Amino acid sequence: MAFVALVIFLPVTAYVLEEAYATSLTQAKVDELKLMNLSLISEFELSKAGIQMPDLLYDEQLNLPDSGFVGIIALDNEIVWQSASSLGAPDYTQLPAPPVGQTVFEKNYRLQPDKADHFLYAYTAEFARGDDFIPVQFYVLNNTSAFAAKRALFLETVWKGLAGLGVLLLLIVSAGHVLILTPVRTLIAEIKRASDGRQKQLTAHYPKEFDGLKKSINQLITTESHQRSRYKNSLGDLAHSLKTPLAVALGTTGLPDAAKDAMEQINVLIQRQLKRATAGAKGWQAPVSVKQVSEKLTRSMIVIYRHKSLAIDTEAEPDTLFYGDETDLFEVLGNLLDNACKAANKKVRVCARTLHNATVIIVEDDGPGIPVAQQQALLGRGARLDTYTEGQGIGMAVVSDLVDIYQGQIIIEDSEWGGARIQVRLPHPEMR
């Protein structure tokens, strides 16, 4: 904006100054030519014998050839006298003849022979000759080249001065812009670090105008953290409170099988909905390393399924991050890896990488695989997810729910080993 203002301001200022200078210079020229014209009138004499003018005029510029000034006297519409300075100059014809007692000034009077522009000042006075009064025209002409040179020099000086002033103003504005916006940039950087979980509070020193904002943001961070903790604790207490009565009910003697099945379904639904309630990306927390989580889960699965002697390969890029709660990542990756280990014969592979602003996690095995018809059913909304292998219903349901909460996508394919290949794509926060 400052640059645009200067681009408009400098030419307008130069134009105004140039016009003011030209007007002042033109007025000075009018006054100069008027004085020279009056000097001609004062030195002019008219008698019956003719006109009389001294050999040397009072104004030296009319005596010197090539001075740029020329004096002319016309009588009866004919030139009867020219100053010595007109030596070598073209003939002056068709000069304007103002009425008696009036003047004519022209800024660009062009002489046809040399096509040069001149200032022209003319005045008509009456002189007595016998019993009559004869109108006499007095002319002073001046070449405009010197005037144009002065005007060009002034304009050049103005432009140089304004250009230097413009550069200085831009430097001052830029410096002020940097100084003023530095606290804002610092605040934005601190908020970014806090939202990524790399900083718990805003700690930089800001101008006093920012104190209220800084305090409000710090309170927001603290409140959000405490609220999330209370929310999880409350849901945990709720799950524990519901679990005990359900366990007592299920242990009741003589309980019909239909009632047991219903209560078990209620227990599964409670666990699933509690998991959904606590899942999702939270603000003001650090992203989680997928490599570290996958390595922890791999070590656990090797112990759990040691009877199968599985070869679990982990290929996670170190900079691959999960932008959400660490518990959610453990839930998603843990269930996928557990399902793969159950179905696998000997090999399981976990891959994780960042691709197109998304975290991509791939788990594949060399088990029996998932038929194409069941692949589509697994991805259908509301479909049961317990058709892959026994005991996977709630686990795969939770995975599906979590991926949906993070606005992600599940892709089920065939592994190169003949088993299942499940790919989870979780977009980064800026893409959600």
Residue, then its C-alpha position, 0 to 999 in steps of 0.5 A: m500500500a505504501f509503495v502504491a501511494l508513493v507511485i501515485f504521490l511522486p508523479v503528482t507532486a512532480y507535476v504540481l511543482e513543475e507547473a508552479y515553477a513554469t507559471s512563476l518563470t513565465q510570469a517573470k519572463v512577462d515582467e522582463l519583456k514588459l520592462m524591455n518594451l517600456s525602455l523601447i517606448s521611452e527611447f523612441e521619438l517620432s517627428k515629421a522627419g521620421i523615427q529616431m532611436p539611439d545607436l545603443l539602447y539602454d538594455e544591453q541584451l538588445n544591442l548584442p547579436d545572438s542574445g536571444f532578445v530582439g526589439i522591433i518597432a512597426l509603424d503603419n503595419e510596417i517594420v521601421w526599426q529592429s534592434a542590433s541584436s536581430l543581426g542575422a535573424p530572420d525577417y519578422t512578418q505578420l506580427p500581431a498588432p494589438p489595439v492602442g493601449q493594449t498588450v499581447f503576450e504569446k508563449n509560443y510564437r513561432l517564426q516561420p523561417d527558422k521554426a523556433d518558438h519565441f516569447l512575444y510581448a507587444y504593445t501599441a502606443e500613440f504618438a503625435r505627428g503634426d496634427d495626427f496621432i499615429p499608432v506605433q507597435f513595439y515588440v520584444l521577442n525572446n527565444t524560448s530555448a533558455f526558458a526550456a533549459k531552465r524548466a528541464l533542469f528544474l524538473e530533473t532536479v525535482w525528480k532526483g530529489l523526489a526519487g531520493l525522498g521516495v527511497l528514504l520513505l520506503l526504507i522508513v516504512s519498511a523498517g516501521h513495518v518490520l518493527i510493528l509486525t515483529p510482535v505479531r509474527t512472534l505471536i503467530a509462531e508461538i501459537k503455531r508451536a503451542s498448537d503443535g504441542r511443542q510449547k505449553q504456554l506463550t512466554a515471549h515478551y510483547p507490547k502491553e497492548f498484547d497482554g490481554l491476548k496473551k493471557s487469554i490464549n494461555q488460559l485457553i490452552t490450560t483450560e483445553s488441556h484440563q477439560r480434555s483430561r476431565y473428559k477422559n477421566s469422566l468417561g473412564d469412570l462411566a465405563h467402570s460404573l457400567k462395567t460392574p453392573l453388567a458383569v453382575a447381571l451377566g453372572t446372574t444364575g438362570l439368566p436366559d441366553a437371549a438376555k446374555d446376548a443382549m447384555e454382551q451387545i450392550n457392553v460392546l456398544i458402550q465400549r465402542q461409543l466411549k471410544r468414539a467419544t474420546a477419539g479425535a484430533k485435539g488442539w494444543q498437542a504434539p504430533v505423534s511419531v508413527k515409527q515409535v508407536s509401530e515399533k512398540l506394537t511390533r515388539s508386543m505382537i511378537v511376544i503375543y504371537r510367539h507361538k506362530s514365529l511371525a516375521i513382522d517387518t516395520e518400514a516407517e519413515p522417521d518423519t511420519l507423524f500422526y496429528g491426533d491423540e496417541t491413544d487413537l493411533f495405538e488403537v488404529l494401528g494396534n487393531l490392524l496389526d493384531n488382525a494381521c497377526k491373527a490371519a498371517n501364516k508367517k509374514v506381516r509388514v507395517c509401512a508408514r509414510t507421508l504422502h500428499n499432506a496425509t499420513v499413510i499407514i499400510v498393514e499387510d499379511d500373507g494370510p488367506g486374504i479378504p474376498v472382494a465381495q467382503q472387502q466392499a461390505l467391510l467399507g459399507r456404512g453400518a456393515r458388520l466388521d467381524t467377517y474377516t477373522e474371528g474376534q475382530g468385530i469390535g476391533m475393526a469397528v473401532v478402526s473404522d470409527l476412528v478413521d472416519i473421525y479423522q476424516g480419513q479413508i480405508i482401502i482394502e486390497d490384496s497383498e503381494w503375498g496373497g493375504a490382505r493389505i489394508q491402507v489407512r490414509l489420514p489427512h493432515p489438519e490443514m487438509r481436513 
